[in-house]
Amino acid sequence: MSTEPGTRRRGVAETTAAIESAAIDLVIEHGYDQVTVDMICQAAGISQRTFFNHFKTKDAALLGTDEPAIDQQAAREFIVSDGPLLAEAAGLVRIEPDRLPADPSLIVRRIDAVSQNPMLLARQMERLTAIEDELRQIIALRLRQDAIKAGADDAELADLPEQAEIITHLLAGLMRYVGLSWARRAGDGTPPPIDAGHLTERLGRVIRKLG
């Protein structure tokens, strides 16, 4: 006899969402270190077996399955663009829509939980590290294209890989800012997406102050 009649009726997507929601809410309430898989299972109304059929670890349930990937079409457009480099680079990373939670509030709560815990934040940023090499190569191609147009000499071209690495690290920080801003806006009931124009304008003001 099954001990989880509710889980059987839910379906995979609904069960996944229930596990993620329970994990996130528990961490927000009790803190990361105090939450166990058993607590998540109890809150979600599932067994440990069901939990591990969906997620390998507690961290996986908290971070979700919506891992970043390179948008190949955006990458091709980015390389030949003459627009604002860093703002456009933020558009290179995308999340598959079918891997995002159906409930937008779950994304907001996840960002809240992750931002409160340095360990989770570091692990979330590790996901970006997985595509970091590809990002750096794409940015390097864009820099080279711009440099050749400007008539750069060999010494300037030789410096481009290091510049691409610096920009890639800046991009990681920019993406964190966008994610946290998205959460704040959604939490306040403000339309969440930060459009490219808004991001470009903000970056322009910040970069001028750094010069």
PyRosetta script that sets phi, psi and omega in degrees:
from pyrosetta import init, pose_from_sequence

init()
pose = pose_from_sequence("MSTEPGTRRRGVAETTAAIESAAIDLVIEHGYDQVTVDMICQAAGISQRTFFNHFKTKDAALLGTDEPAIDQQAAREFIVSDGPLLAEAAGLVRIEPDRLPADPSLIVRRIDAVSQNPMLLARQMERLTAIEDELRQIIALRLRQDAIKAGADDAELADLPEQAEIITHLLAGLMRYVGLSWARRAGDGTPPPIDAGHLTERLGRVIRKLG")
pose.set_psi(1, 133.2)
pose.set_omega(1, -179.4)
pose.set_phi(2, -72.6)
pose.set_psi(2, 141.9)
pose.set_omega(2, 175.2)
pose.set_phi(3, -95.7)
pose.set_psi(3, 3.1)
pose.set_omega(3, -177.1)
pose.set_phi(4, -130.9)
pose.set_psi(4, 61.7)
pose.set_omega(4, -179.6)
pose.set_phi(5, -60.5)
pose.set_psi(5, -33.8)
pose.set_omega(5, 179.6)
pose.set_phi(6, -65.9)
pose.set_psi(6, -40.7)
pose.set_omega(6, -179.3)
pose.set_phi(7, -64.7)
pose.set_psi(7, -38.8)
pose.set_omega(7, -178.8)
pose.set_phi(8, -60.5)
pose.set_psi(8, -38.7)
pose.set_omega(8, -177.6)
pose.set_phi(9, -78.5)
pose.set_psi(9, -20.1)
pose.set_omega(9, -172.3)
pose.set_phi(10, -66.9)
pose.set_psi(10, -48.4)
pose.set_omega(10, -170.6)
pose.set_phi(11, 95.7)
pose.set_psi(11, 161.9)
pose.set_omega(11, -172.1)
pose.set_phi(12, -62.6)
pose.set_psi(12, -50.4)
pose.set_omega(12, -175.6)
pose.set_phi(13, -62.4)
pose.set_psi(13, -43.0)
pose.set_omega(13, -178.5)
pose.set_phi(14, -68.0)
pose.set_psi(14, -38.5)
pose.set_omega(14, 178.6)
pose.set_phi(15, -66.3)
pose.set_psi(15, -42.4)
pose.set_omega(15, 177.5)
pose.set_phi(16, -58.1)
pose.set_psi(16, -46.5)
pose.set_omega(16, -179.7)
pose.set_phi(17, -63.5)
pose.set_psi(17, -38.1)
pose.set_omega(17, 179.9)
pose.set_phi(18, -65.3)
pose.set_psi(18, -40.0)
pose.set_omega(18, 178.7)
pose.set_phi(19, -65.9)
pose.set_psi(19, -48.0)
pose.set_omega(19, -179.7)
pose.set_phi(20, -60.2)
pose.set_psi(20, -45.0)
pose.set_omega(20, -178.5)
pose.set_phi(21, -62.6)
pose.set_psi(21, -44.2)
pose.set_omega(21, 180.0)
pose.set_phi(22, -63.0)
pose.set_psi(22, -44.8)
pose.set_omega(22, -178.8)
pose.set_phi(23, -61.9)
pose.set_psi(23, -45.9)
pose.set_omega(23, -178.0)
pose.set_phi(24, -65.1)
pose.set_psi(24, -46.6)
pose.set_omega(24, -178.8)
pose.set_phi(25, -63.4)
pose.set_psi(25, -38.9)
pose.set_omega(25, 179.2)
pose.set_phi(26, -65.1)
pose.set_psi(26, -40.9)
pose.set_omega(26, -179.8)
pose.set_phi(27, -67.5)
pose.set_psi(27, -40.5)
pose.set_omega(27, 177.4)
pose.set_phi(28, -61.8)
pose.set_psi(28, -38.5)
pose.set_omega(28, -176.8)
pose.set_phi(29, -79.4)
pose.set_psi(29, -42.7)
pose.set_omega(29, -170.7)
pose.set_phi(30, -109.9)
pose.set_psi(30, -16.5)
pose.set_omega(30, -174.1)
pose.set_phi(31, 94.8)
pose.set_psi(31, 150.4)
pose.set_omega(31, -174.1)
pose.set_phi(32, -56.9)
pose.set_psi(32, -48.4)
pose.set_omega(32, -173.0)
pose.set_phi(33, -66.3)
pose.set_psi(33, -24.5)
pose.set_omega(33, -175.6)
pose.set_phi(34, -86.5)
pose.set_psi(34, -12.8)
pose.set_omega(34, -174.6)
pose.set_phi(35, -93.4)
pose.set_psi(35, 132.2)
pose.set_omega(35, 178.9)
pose.set_phi(36, -116.0)
pose.set_psi(36, 166.0)
pose.set_omega(36, 175.9)
pose.set_phi(37, -61.5)
pose.set_psi(37, -38.4)
pose.set_omega(37, 177.9)
pose.set_phi(38, -58.2)
pose.set_psi(38, -42.6)
pose.set_omega(38, 178.9)
pose.set_phi(39, -63.4)
pose.set_psi(39, -40.7)
pose.set_omega(39, 179.3)
pose.set_phi(40, -64.3)
pose.set_psi(40, -44.0)
pose.set_omega(40, -179.8)
pose.set_phi(41, -61.2)
pose.set_psi(41, -43.6)
pose.set_omega(41, -179.8)
pose.set_phi(42, -63.5)
pose.set_psi(42, -44.0)
pose.set_omega(42, -179.1)
pose.set_phi(43, -66.9)
pose.set_psi(43, -34.6)
pose.set_omega(43, -178.5)
pose.set_phi(44, -86.4)
pose.set_psi(44, -10.9)
pose.set_omega(44, -179.7)
pose.set_phi(45, 72.4)
pose.set_psi(45, 41.0)
pose.set_omega(45, -178.4)
pose.set_phi(46, -133.1)
pose.set_psi(46, 171.9)
pose.set_omega(46, 174.6)
pose.set_phi(47, -93.8)
pose.set_psi(47, 166.4)
pose.set_omega(47, 175.6)
pose.set_phi(48, -61.8)
pose.set_psi(48, -35.7)
pose.set_omega(48, -180.0)
pose.set_phi(49, -60.0)
pose.set_psi(49, -43.8)
pose.set_omega(49, 178.1)
pose.set_phi(50, -64.2)
pose.set_psi(50, -41.8)
pose.set_omega(50, 178.9)
pose.set_phi(51, -55.6)
pose.set_psi(51, -51.1)
pose.set_omega(51, -174.8)
pose.set_phi(52, -75.6)
pose.set_psi(52, -12.4)
pose.set_omega(52, 169.9)
pose.set_phi(53, -72.6)
pose.set_psi(53, -23.3)
pose.set_omega(53, -177.6)
pose.set_phi(54, -102.6)
pose.set_psi(54, -36.6)
pose.set_omega(54, -175.6)
pose.set_phi(55, -139.0)
pose.set_psi(55, 142.4)
pose.set_omega(55, -180.0)
pose.set_phi(56, -78.0)
pose.set_psi(56, -30.9)
pose.set_omega(56, -174.6)
pose.set_phi(57, -143.4)
pose.set_psi(57, 168.9)
pose.set_omega(57, 172.8)
pose.set_phi(58, -60.1)
pose.set_psi(58, -43.0)
pose.set_omega(58, -178.9)
pose.set_phi(59, -60.2)
pose.set_psi(59, -38.5)
pose.set_omega(59, -179.8)
pose.set_phi(60, -63.5)
pose.set_psi(60, -37.6)
pose.set_omega(60, 177.7)
pose.set_phi(61, -67.4)
pose.set_psi(61, -35.0)
pose.set_omega(61, -179.2)
pose.set_phi(62, -74.8)
pose.set_psi(62, -38.9)
pose.set_omega(62, -175.9)
pose.set_phi(63, -86.4)
pose.set_psi(63, -21.9)
pose.set_omega(63, 178.0)
pose.set_phi(64, 81.1)
pose.set_psi(64, 179.9)
pose.set_omega(64, -176.3)
pose.set_phi(65, -101.3)
pose.set_psi(65, 2.2)
pose.set_omega(65, -175.7)
pose.set_phi(66, -83.1)
pose.set_psi(66, 71.6)
pose.set_omega(66, -177.2)
pose.set_phi(67, -80.9)
pose.set_psi(67, 146.2)
pose.set_omega(67, -177.8)
pose.set_phi(68, -73.1)
pose.set_psi(68, 152.9)
pose.set_omega(68, 176.2)
pose.set_phi(69, -145.7)
pose.set_psi(69, 163.6)
pose.set_omega(69, 178.2)
pose.set_phi(70, -81.0)
pose.set_psi(70, 130.6)
pose.set_omega(70, 173.1)
pose.set_phi(71, -82.3)
pose.set_psi(71, 106.9)
pose.set_omega(71, -172.3)
pose.set_phi(72, -65.9)
pose.set_psi(72, -36.8)
pose.set_omega(72, 177.8)
pose.set_phi(73, -65.7)
pose.set_psi(73, -43.6)
pose.set_omega(73, 178.1)
pose.set_phi(74, -63.2)
pose.set_psi(74, -35.8)
pose.set_omega(74, 179.7)
pose.set_phi(75, -64.2)
pose.set_psi(75, -42.6)
pose.set_omega(75, 179.0)
pose.set_phi(76, -63.5)
pose.set_psi(76, -41.0)
pose.set_omega(76, 179.4)
pose.set_phi(77, -69.6)
pose.set_psi(77, -36.5)
pose.set_omega(77, -178.8)
pose.set_phi(78, -63.7)
pose.set_psi(78, -42.0)
pose.set_omega(78, -175.1)
pose.set_phi(79, -61.3)
pose.set_psi(79, -35.0)
pose.set_omega(79, -176.6)
pose.set_phi(80, -101.0)
pose.set_psi(80, 1.7)
pose.set_omega(80, -177.7)
pose.set_phi(81, -77.2)
pose.set_psi(81, 155.7)
pose.set_omega(81, 172.6)
pose.set_phi(82, -117.1)
pose.set_psi(82, 20.9)
pose.set_omega(82, 179.0)
pose.set_phi(83, -83.3)
pose.set_psi(83, -174.5)
pose.set_omega(83, -178.9)
pose.set_phi(84, -62.4)
pose.set_psi(84, 118.3)
pose.set_omega(84, -168.2)
pose.set_phi(85, -63.1)
pose.set_psi(85, -52.8)
pose.set_omega(85, -173.2)
pose.set_phi(86, -68.3)
pose.set_psi(86, -42.3)
pose.set_omega(86, 179.1)
pose.set_phi(87, -62.8)
pose.set_psi(87, -41.8)
pose.set_omega(87, 178.8)
pose.set_phi(88, -70.0)
pose.set_psi(88, -31.4)
pose.set_omega(88, 178.8)
pose.set_phi(89, -63.0)
pose.set_psi(89, -31.0)
pose.set_omega(89, 178.4)
pose.set_phi(90, -62.2)
pose.set_psi(90, -25.4)
pose.set_omega(90, 179.2)
pose.set_phi(91, -81.6)
pose.set_psi(91, -1.9)
pose.set_omega(91, 179.6)
pose.set_phi(92, -75.0)
pose.set_psi(92, -24.7)
pose.set_omega(92, -175.3)
pose.set_phi(93, -99.4)
pose.set_psi(93, 130.0)
pose.set_omega(93, 179.9)
pose.set_phi(94, -133.9)
pose.set_psi(94, 162.6)
pose.set_omega(94, 173.5)
pose.set_phi(95, -116.0)
pose.set_psi(95, 134.0)
pose.set_omega(95, 177.1)
pose.set_phi(96, -61.0)
pose.set_psi(96, 124.1)
pose.set_omega(96, -177.9)
pose.set_phi(97, -55.8)
pose.set_psi(97, -36.4)
pose.set_omega(97, -177.4)
pose.set_phi(98, -75.3)
pose.set_psi(98, -3.3)
pose.set_omega(98, 176.6)
pose.set_phi(99, -103.9)
pose.set_psi(99, -1.2)
pose.set_omega(99, 177.1)
pose.set_phi(100, -85.6)
pose.set_psi(100, 147.0)
pose.set_omega(100, 176.4)
pose.set_phi(101, -60.5)
pose.set_psi(101, 143.9)
pose.set_omega(101, 178.7)
pose.set_phi(102, -68.2)
pose.set_psi(102, -28.2)
pose.set_omega(102, -178.9)
pose.set_phi(103, -92.7)
pose.set_psi(103, 110.7)
pose.set_omega(103, -179.0)
pose.set_phi(104, -58.2)
pose.set_psi(104, -30.7)
pose.set_omega(104, -178.4)
pose.set_phi(105, -64.9)
pose.set_psi(105, -25.4)
pose.set_omega(105, 178.5)
pose.set_phi(106, -66.6)
pose.set_psi(106, -37.8)
pose.set_omega(106, 178.2)
pose.set_phi(107, -65.3)
pose.set_psi(107, -43.3)
pose.set_omega(107, -179.8)
pose.set_phi(108, -62.1)
pose.set_psi(108, -45.3)
pose.set_omega(108, -179.0)
pose.set_phi(109, -66.8)
pose.set_psi(109, -35.1)
pose.set_omega(109, 177.9)
pose.set_phi(110, -63.5)
pose.set_psi(110, -46.9)
pose.set_omega(110, 179.0)
pose.set_phi(111, -59.7)
pose.set_psi(111, -39.9)
pose.set_omega(111, 177.7)
pose.set_phi(112, -60.8)
pose.set_psi(112, -48.4)
pose.set_omega(112, -178.5)
pose.set_phi(113, -64.3)
pose.set_psi(113, -43.8)
pose.set_omega(113, -178.1)
pose.set_phi(114, -66.7)
pose.set_psi(114, -42.1)
pose.set_omega(114, -176.4)
pose.set_phi(115, -67.4)
pose.set_psi(115, -22.5)
pose.set_omega(115, 179.8)
pose.set_phi(116, -83.1)
pose.set_psi(116, -11.7)
pose.set_omega(116, -175.2)
pose.set_phi(117, -124.3)
pose.set_psi(117, 113.7)
pose.set_omega(117, -176.8)
pose.set_phi(118, -57.7)
pose.set_psi(118, -36.2)
pose.set_omega(118, -178.7)
pose.set_phi(119, -66.6)
pose.set_psi(119, -44.9)
pose.set_omega(119, 178.5)
pose.set_phi(120, -65.8)
pose.set_psi(120, -38.7)
pose.set_omega(120, 179.3)
pose.set_phi(121, -62.7)
pose.set_psi(121, -40.9)
pose.set_omega(121, 178.3)
pose.set_phi(122, -64.4)
pose.set_psi(122, -40.1)
pose.set_omega(122, -179.6)
pose.set_phi(123, -70.4)
pose.set_psi(123, -33.6)
pose.set_omega(123, 175.5)
pose.set_phi(124, -65.2)
pose.set_psi(124, -41.2)
pose.set_omega(124, 179.4)
pose.set_phi(125, -68.7)
pose.set_psi(125, -25.4)
pose.set_omega(125, 176.0)
pose.set_phi(126, -61.2)
pose.set_psi(126, -29.0)
pose.set_omega(126, 178.2)
pose.set_phi(127, -64.5)
pose.set_psi(127, -36.6)
pose.set_omega(127, 175.7)
pose.set_phi(128, -68.3)
pose.set_psi(128, -34.1)
pose.set_omega(128, 179.2)
pose.set_phi(129, -59.4)
pose.set_psi(129, -32.4)
pose.set_omega(129, -178.8)
pose.set_phi(130, -62.1)
pose.set_psi(130, -26.4)
pose.set_omega(130, 179.0)
pose.set_phi(131, -111.9)
pose.set_psi(131, 10.8)
pose.set_omega(131, -175.1)
pose.set_phi(132, -62.6)
pose.set_psi(132, -42.3)
pose.set_omega(132, -178.9)
pose.set_phi(133, -61.2)
pose.set_psi(133, -43.2)
pose.set_omega(133, 179.9)
pose.set_phi(134, -66.4)
pose.set_psi(134, -41.1)
pose.set_omega(134, 176.5)
pose.set_phi(135, -59.4)
pose.set_psi(135, -45.3)
pose.set_omega(135, -178.8)
pose.set_phi(136, -62.0)
pose.set_psi(136, -40.1)
pose.set_omega(136, 179.4)
pose.set_phi(137, -65.3)
pose.set_psi(137, -41.2)
pose.set_omega(137, 179.4)
pose.set_phi(138, -65.3)
pose.set_psi(138, -44.1)
pose.set_omega(138, 179.2)
pose.set_phi(139, -64.0)
pose.set_psi(139, -39.4)
pose.set_omega(139, 178.2)
pose.set_phi(140, -62.1)
pose.set_psi(140, -39.7)
pose.set_omega(140, 177.5)
pose.set_phi(141, -63.1)
pose.set_psi(141, -41.2)
pose.set_omega(141, 178.5)
pose.set_phi(142, -64.2)
pose.set_psi(142, -44.6)
pose.set_omega(142, 179.8)
pose.set_phi(143, -62.3)
pose.set_psi(143, -40.5)
pose.set_omega(143, -179.4)
pose.set_phi(144, -65.8)
pose.set_psi(144, -42.5)
pose.set_omega(144, 177.9)
pose.set_phi(145, -59.0)
pose.set_psi(145, -45.9)
pose.set_omega(145, -179.8)
pose.set_phi(146, -64.5)
pose.set_psi(146, -41.2)
pose.set_omega(146, -177.3)
pose.set_phi(147, -65.8)
pose.set_psi(147, -41.4)
pose.set_omega(147, 179.9)
pose.set_phi(148, -64.9)
pose.set_psi(148, -40.7)
pose.set_omega(148, 177.4)
pose.set_phi(149, -60.5)
pose.set_psi(149, -35.0)
pose.set_omega(149, -178.1)
pose.set_phi(150, -85.0)
pose.set_psi(150, 0.2)
pose.set_omega(150, 178.9)
pose.set_phi(151, 75.0)
pose.set_psi(151, 36.2)
pose.set_omega(151, -177.8)
pose.set_phi(152, -64.6)
pose.set_psi(152, 148.2)
pose.set_omega(152, 177.5)
pose.set_phi(153, -89.8)
pose.set_psi(153, -179.7)
pose.set_omega(153, -175.3)
pose.set_phi(154, -62.4)
pose.set_psi(154, -38.1)
pose.set_omega(154, -179.5)
pose.set_phi(155, -64.1)
pose.set_psi(155, -40.7)
pose.set_omega(155, 179.3)
pose.set_phi(156, -68.0)
pose.set_psi(156, -38.8)
pose.set_omega(156, 178.4)
pose.set_phi(157, -66.1)
pose.set_psi(157, -36.9)
pose.set_omega(157, -179.6)
pose.set_phi(158, -65.8)
pose.set_psi(158, -23.2)
pose.set_omega(158, -178.5)
pose.set_phi(159, -84.7)
pose.set_psi(159, -9.4)
pose.set_omega(159, -173.8)
pose.set_phi(160, -64.6)
pose.set_psi(160, -39.9)
pose.set_omega(160, 179.4)
pose.set_phi(161, -58.0)
pose.set_psi(161, -39.8)
pose.set_omega(161, 179.0)
pose.set_phi(162, -68.4)
pose.set_psi(162, -38.9)
pose.set_omega(162, 176.5)
pose.set_phi(163, -61.7)
pose.set_psi(163, -41.0)
pose.set_omega(163, 179.7)
pose.set_phi(164, -63.1)
pose.set_psi(164, -37.5)
pose.set_omega(164, 179.0)
pose.set_phi(165, -65.9)
pose.set_psi(165, -43.4)
pose.set_omega(165, 178.7)
pose.set_phi(166, -61.2)
pose.set_psi(166, -45.1)
pose.set_omega(166, -179.1)
pose.set_phi(167, -64.2)
pose.set_psi(167, -36.6)
pose.set_omega(167, 178.2)
pose.set_phi(168, -62.4)
pose.set_psi(168, -40.7)
pose.set_omega(168, 177.5)
pose.set_phi(169, -68.0)
pose.set_psi(169, -38.1)
pose.set_omega(169, 176.1)
pose.set_phi(170, -63.2)
pose.set_psi(170, -37.0)
pose.set_omega(170, -180.0)
pose.set_phi(171, -63.0)
pose.set_psi(171, -38.4)
pose.set_omega(171, 178.4)
pose.set_phi(172, -60.5)
pose.set_psi(172, -43.9)
pose.set_omega(172, 177.6)
pose.set_phi(173, -66.2)
pose.set_psi(173, -38.4)
pose.set_omega(173, 178.9)
pose.set_phi(174, -63.2)
pose.set_psi(174, -40.9)
pose.set_omega(174, -179.6)
pose.set_phi(175, -66.5)
pose.set_psi(175, -35.4)
pose.set_omega(175, 176.2)
pose.set_phi(176, -64.0)
pose.set_psi(176, -43.7)
pose.set_omega(176, 177.6)
pose.set_phi(177, -59.2)
pose.set_psi(177, -45.1)
pose.set_omega(177, -179.2)
pose.set_phi(178, -62.1)
pose.set_psi(178, -43.3)
pose.set_omega(178, -179.9)
pose.set_phi(179, -62.7)
pose.set_psi(179, -45.4)
pose.set_omega(179, 179.7)
pose.set_phi(180, -67.4)
pose.set_psi(180, -38.1)
pose.set_omega(180, 177.8)
pose.set_phi(181, -65.3)
pose.set_psi(181, -39.8)
pose.set_omega(181, 177.1)
pose.set_phi(182, -58.0)
pose.set_psi(182, -45.2)
pose.set_omega(182, -178.9)
pose.set_phi(183, -64.4)
pose.set_psi(183, -43.0)
pose.set_omega(183, -179.8)
pose.set_phi(184, -63.5)
pose.set_psi(184, -45.2)
pose.set_omega(184, -178.6)
pose.set_phi(185, -64.3)
pose.set_psi(185, -44.7)
pose.set_omega(185, -179.9)
pose.set_phi(186, -64.9)
pose.set_psi(186, -37.9)
pose.set_omega(186, 178.6)
pose.set_phi(187, -65.6)
pose.set_psi(187, -31.1)
pose.set_omega(187, 180.0)
pose.set_phi(188, -87.9)
pose.set_psi(188, -3.3)
pose.set_omega(188, -177.9)
pose.set_phi(189, 82.7)
pose.set_psi(189, 11.0)
pose.set_omega(189, 178.2)
pose.set_phi(190, -85.6)
pose.set_psi(190, 141.9)
pose.set_omega(190, 176.9)
pose.set_phi(191, -51.9)
pose.set_psi(191, 117.9)
pose.set_omega(191, -168.3)
pose.set_phi(192, -69.4)
pose.set_psi(192, -44.6)
pose.set_omega(192, -169.5)
pose.set_phi(193, -57.7)
pose.set_psi(193, 131.1)
pose.set_omega(193, 173.5)
pose.set_phi(194, -92.4)
pose.set_psi(194, 111.3)
pose.set_omega(194, -174.3)
pose.set_phi(195, -76.4)
pose.set_psi(195, 167.0)
pose.set_omega(195, -174.7)
pose.set_phi(196, -62.3)
pose.set_psi(196, -36.2)
pose.set_omega(196, 179.5)
pose.set_phi(197, -64.3)
pose.set_psi(197, -43.4)
pose.set_omega(197, 178.5)
pose.set_phi(198, -62.6)
pose.set_psi(198, -44.6)
pose.set_omega(198, -178.3)
pose.set_phi(199, -65.3)
pose.set_psi(199, -42.1)
pose.set_omega(199, 179.4)
pose.set_phi(200, -61.7)
pose.set_psi(200, -43.1)
pose.set_omega(200, -178.9)
pose.set_phi(201, -64.5)
pose.set_psi(201, -43.8)
pose.set_omega(201, 179.0)
pose.set_phi(202, -64.1)
pose.set_psi(202, -45.1)
pose.set_omega(202, 180.0)
pose.set_phi(203, -62.2)
pose.set_psi(203, -40.3)
pose.set_omega(203, 179.9)
pose.set_phi(204, -58.7)
pose.set_psi(204, -43.7)
pose.set_omega(204, 179.4)
pose.set_phi(205, -65.0)
pose.set_psi(205, -40.7)
pose.set_omega(205, -179.2)
pose.set_phi(206, -67.8)
pose.set_psi(206, -45.8)
pose.set_omega(206, -176.2)
pose.set_phi(207, -64.6)
pose.set_psi(207, -36.3)
pose.set_omega(207, 178.2)
pose.set_phi(208, -62.0)
pose.set_psi(208, -33.6)
pose.set_omega(208, 179.6)
pose.set_phi(209, -75.3)
pose.set_psi(209, -19.6)
pose.set_omega(209, 179.8)
pose.set_phi(210, -85.1)
pose.set_psi(210, -16.6)
pose.set_omega(210, -174.3)
pose.set_phi(211, -73.3)
pose.dump_pdb("model.pdb")
